[in-house]
Every structure is written in C-alpha cells, then in structure tokens.
Amino acid sequence: MTTRIYRQPKAAGQSGFHGTHTWVLDYGQSAQRHPDPLMGWTGSSRDTQSQVRLRFESSDAAVAYARKHAIAYNLEQPAPAHTRKPKVYADNFAANRVENWTH
C-alpha cells in the first residue's frame, strides 16, 4: 500500500491559512467499505490505517519517517500559490487612468 505525503490545502470556506503549513502522511483506503446490514452505516472494521493521518513540520521529516518505517510513499508537491495584485479604490479616479470609468 502506498501512502500520500502532501501539504494540507487551504479550506475553501475560510480565508485564513491556518494549518496549511503542515505536511500530512495519509495511508488512504486499503479495503473496500461496505454497509452494515443492521444500521446501514458504511465502514470497515478491519482497516484502521485509513483513519490515521500523521502531521509533520516539513516534507523532509515525513519522508524520513516513511523511509525509517519502510513505508512506500508518493510525495505530492503543492501547487504554486496565486499572487494577487492589490486594488485600490482611489485608482478608479486617478488622473492617469488608461480606460474611461464606467458603471
């Protein structure tokens, strides 16, 4: 079974970056999940590794842990961050504005 080592993404519903600087070693799902006949819950009682997510300060620490414990891993580099050009409301009324102001 191959594990994933990745940097946690920013939460889509939040504007902050808290928790996005840690790297995660995720085992993933190794066994197929099945519904419980009595309650209808979905789960697998035999696969407890899918519930484990280890957090590390750097990708090097996560890779070192995987190598030390002989765990096959796939290191996923994060996508480059998009930089935004700040916009200022006063630029709408600047004398050297290139385009005409429209509603």
N, C-alpha and C positions, 0 to 999 in steps of 0.2 A: 504494500500500500504506500503510495506517495503522498507526502504532506505538502501543504502550501505554506510558503513564507511570504507574507505581504504586509504592506503598510496599511493601516486601517484608513478607509476613506472618510471624508467629511460627511456628516449626517446631512441628508438633503433638506430636512425640515428645520435645520438650525443654521445660524450664520457664523457661529464660532468654530474654532479649530481645536478645541479641547479633545485630547485622546487620539489625535491623528498623527502624533509623532512617535507612537509606539509601533513595533513590528509584531506580527501575530504568527505563530506556528499553529496551523489548523489541520487536524487529522482528516476532516471530511467524513463522508458517509461510506462505510465499507460494506455494510449489509443492507439489503433492501428492507424498507419499512413495510409493516403490514398492520391492518386494522385489528383491534381487539374485538373478538366476536361478541363479548358481553356489553362493553361500554361504548365501543365504536371509536376509541382513541387510537391514534396512529403512533406506533412506536416500535422499538426493537430492544428487547431486554438484554440481548447478547452483545450489542455494540455500544460499549460505554466510551470508546475513544472518540466517537463523533461528538460527545459532549465536552471534550477537552479543548481549550484554546489557551495556549501559553503566550504571554506577552513578554517582549524583550525591548530594551532601550535602543538597540541597533540591529541591523541586519547581520552584522558580523557575529554578534552574540547568539542570534537564532541559528545561524549556520553552524557555529561551533557546537551548540547543544545537539543539533541534528547529527553532526558527524561523531560526536562523543558517544551517542546512544545508537549509532548505526541505523539512522532513520533516513530513508530515501526522501529527498525534498525537491521542490520546484520553487526557485526564488523568482518572485514577480516584482519587477521594478515599478515604482509608482509613475503614473503619467505626469508629465511636466505641468506645473501649476500655471493657470492662465493669469496673466497680469492685466490689470485694468487701468486705463488712463482715467485719472480723476477728472470729473466735470465740475465746473464752477458756474453757478447761475449768472454771475456777472459777465461771463463770456458771451451771453446772448445779446448784450447791449454794448459790446466793445466797438470802438471806432474802426478798428482794423479787421472787422469781421468780413469773411470772404463771401458768404452767402447772405441773401436777404432773410430777415426774420419773418417767419410765417406762423400762423396759428395752428 
